[in-house]
Amino acid sequence: MPNIQLLDQNTINRIAAGEVIERPASVVKELLENAIDAKATAVTVEIRDGGISFIRVTDNGNGIPAEEISLAFLRHSTSKIRRAEDLFLVTSLGFRGEALSSIAAVAQVEAITRTPKSLTGVRYQIEGGEEKRVEEVGAPEGTTFIVRNLFYNTPVRRKFLKTAITEGAHVGDLVEKIALSHPEVSVRFIQNNQNKLYTSGNRSLKDIIYTVFGRELTACLLKVSQCRDMVTIDGFIGKPVIARSNRNFENYFVNGRYVKSSIITRAIEEAYRPFMMQHKYPFTMLRLAMEPELLDVNVHPAKRELRFQDEERVFQAVRDVLAETLAQKELIPEMVLEDKKKQEENREKQRGSQGRRGFYPEPFEYKRMEQKQPFGQWQKGKETHPSVQQAESPKPSGLETEIEKGAAGQLKGQAPVPQGQLRERQVPYGPGLPQDEAVSPEGSRQLELFEERLLEPKSRSRHKLIGQLFDTYWLVEFNNQLYIIDQHAAHEKVLYEQTMATLATREQTSQMVDPPIILSLGGREETLLKLHLTAFERIGFRIEHFGGREYAVRGVPDNLFSLAQKDLLMEMLDGLWEDIGGGNTPMVYEKIASMSCKAAVKGNHTMSVAEAQQLIGQLLDLENPYACPHGRPTILSMSKRELEKKFKRIV
């Protein structure tokens, strides 16, 4: 066994740095917090290459005395506390005395600082924890930190960093959160010589929300300002109409510190539960203030977490304040209708546009078309609505007689089948079923369908489409088996596979949207869009910059016209945040394609036999038709023997 020995100071510093400095955003966080603790009223953050090669943070705060500058870079040197008891009375953002020493251990650092009482400043340089130079210089009041070549002496750590775009997005997100937590401080963020954020420092939280998240979100805010029990809560919460698909917009600050707390998160979501769908999350920008002795902020090296002395009281206070605020407002979504003249003008434009099909903003009834129209197209008068597919598919052989005489005849005048009843017509349907297995209703066994020779041409004449059940499920009989197909799950799978196939062949075409959809993006969302814009364009979206942080969506994939909705497009962007690691990767395409599910025909929708015919044929031509992109089964089966057992015909 190796002998136990004390590590050298350089190794100790690098280990400590690994706990505090994870990426460029960690450096910016520590320096920004130090600037705010130094009573700065204006701070400028500048980065290049995502902060990997260059970070500069300049403030107009109190500065560091020349005789203390070397001491500031030693481990556990701090001006925030004096003894262990002070850890429970911390009112500053920093207090451990680890930030500067950790940064200096893994980067080349230069500090220029001057206090208000000094005539000149001092420049201090330190690299890899080793002091290089100290000299007197002329400088303005405050402090400037320049950090170059992060992890230059720890290449293993450096290779785990993401791309410059990704790291820059994390820095931008961090700067926005700190700016929101301190509206009294003017914060400027510059990335690659471009201004990304500027706040005035006028103490107005709503102004910063407007700057960061845009006009539309700001218009849907509710003011919160209450003192409840031991907690003072103020800020803004979003109306349920601006719910998101992840928790990235649940922001809260405790005594000016941006943290993550399962207690507060649970309280927020509990308050919103009666007002919001499952798996949707609200927008919040809350500031909580309480006595320092009721908190323990010394539970995480990077100070991202804290502990409450009385968690239950904090939970109840946050939940009750938010629930009361939501209950006091009428949260009925507003419906904006175009005037009739504008609607007619839009229709005329749509009729005159070759290669385009119209998008109708007003609600309308769909009429089932004759079977000659491809599945997913319905008519309103003489106009079609392409919610699924643009090109007409050829009719499979052997179908004409039954469909023309049966299904189409029914559409042309025969009495319709009452809604919810089983259609008794038995019509052979199109392409075969290249399945390996189907799941039984009990899920206890799997059926080997290749044994049934379902794919052989001679078997297709025995495929019988019985009808639609509950306007949702289609029943198919083949060789002593009953197959039950969920039309929504089936259509989801078809659209998903079609979208992924177009990515491989680059054959996707676009359908124009007139008028275009205008997206007002926050900083995070704009970064995501720019990062993945090529992927969006390749899949069929046409997106243009519209000024500021607004973007115009002028085209969508032609088989995903139902995605031409603002909330679905924003949800698509949100879904890419967790995997912001790279540009045009297969994972990005898969996430974009998975949104095709939103364009799928829903349950409780009456489909014609011809429409079902094409949908089922498309589904069964897939390599894996058994489950939708979310994992739900598309097809269930039940044997004739099982039915006979249920009816006690056999024992």
C-alpha angles and dihedrals in degrees: 000000000000118000119259113247139165115261118240118255095252092056091045091053093050092050090050090047090054090060095050106028113055100150140342091286089063090057092049091048094054094045094045092050091049089052092052091047087053089062094251116170095192129036130178121199118194126180138175128197090012090304093295095112102022139020125167124182117183125183139172095224133126096293128212122280113247093239091055101045095095091046091054091067096054120100116267094009109138143152093207103076137021105190142014093266089062090068088078093050100048114148098164126083094235127042112138098082091224103106103082095037091050093049092046091050093063105028146038106262133191123184126192114185143162132180121221091250095053125087094207136027136223134241116211126187126192129168127190090347094306120116112236109172144357120188141158116250141165110262141158121252113284135034137291121196119194116191118189133185101003113215091007089146096041104055092172090062092043095056090057091062116104126234121302090254092053095046090046090053090055091049091049092049091050094049091050092053094049090047089052092049092053110036089166090069121075107228125191123187121196121185121186090342093308124115108238102168138011125174123188099221091230092139093246110133091187091057090055092047087053091050094048104035105024139238101295096055092043090055090060099056131120120208117238122195120150141131109221124178106308096343132080111205125190137153134075138302128196126244112250090254090076095053117148134210095242140035096253091107096053099101126171136160128205115207089341094309121121106226143155117237127175088206095058093040091053091048092051094049092044090055092050096043097097091048103044141059120249116275091022121114132202135237113246134170104182132166116203121193126189140148112291093232089064091063137064108205094169098086102096131044092226092041092237094132137045139182128232123220091220108025095175094057092049090049093050093045095052094042095048096046093051094042091052092048092051093045093053093059130071101238100187108138114245117239116213115202126192117235116256095251092056091046091054092048090052091050092051090052090049093049091050096048111094114215092018131100122205129257112216114207094191122077116259143169120259118222119206111247128217114278092260090080115084118252115281098032119111130174135235104193101311097336126096130218112212103205095150122012137011105194120063114240120224115259113252116244118262095032103089099082099051098037098043093047098034119024097026091044090055089052091050097058116314118125111276121241110253112258114267095019123116115257109231100202114115108211125172110233139210136270121015130255114260093194132149095190146353127207120243118229090254092047089223098119141012128232119229100223097182086070087063092057088227093159097056114106091233090059096056095075087065095054107109125194103206101183148267124305123204089349087280113068129058120209121215127183123206132158100336093319130109114211120199115200123194104220094205095049090043093052091047090056094047093050092046094052092044091053094048090048092054090053090057095047098033089225097127116129129197134236114211123236116216117217094026122238112250116214119198105204134196121224094268093048093047090052091050092049093050092046094052101029092112090053091050092049093048091054091052108271120133110204127171134185109256100187132287109005095332123110130190119223103207100166140026132190108288094235093046102055091140088068088072090105126109097226093050092050091050090048089053091055092047090053091060097057098086091056099042091139106113148359123257103004129152088246091060091050091049092053092049092046092049088065087067085085088076089066094054122116110260132231119266089045119126112230128190121242090250092053092049088045093061096040094052091045091052092047096050092049090064122101091234112023096156101095138025119240089270093056099255115136118256097194133037126181139204126188126231088239091057091052092049090051091052090052090046091240087131131018 
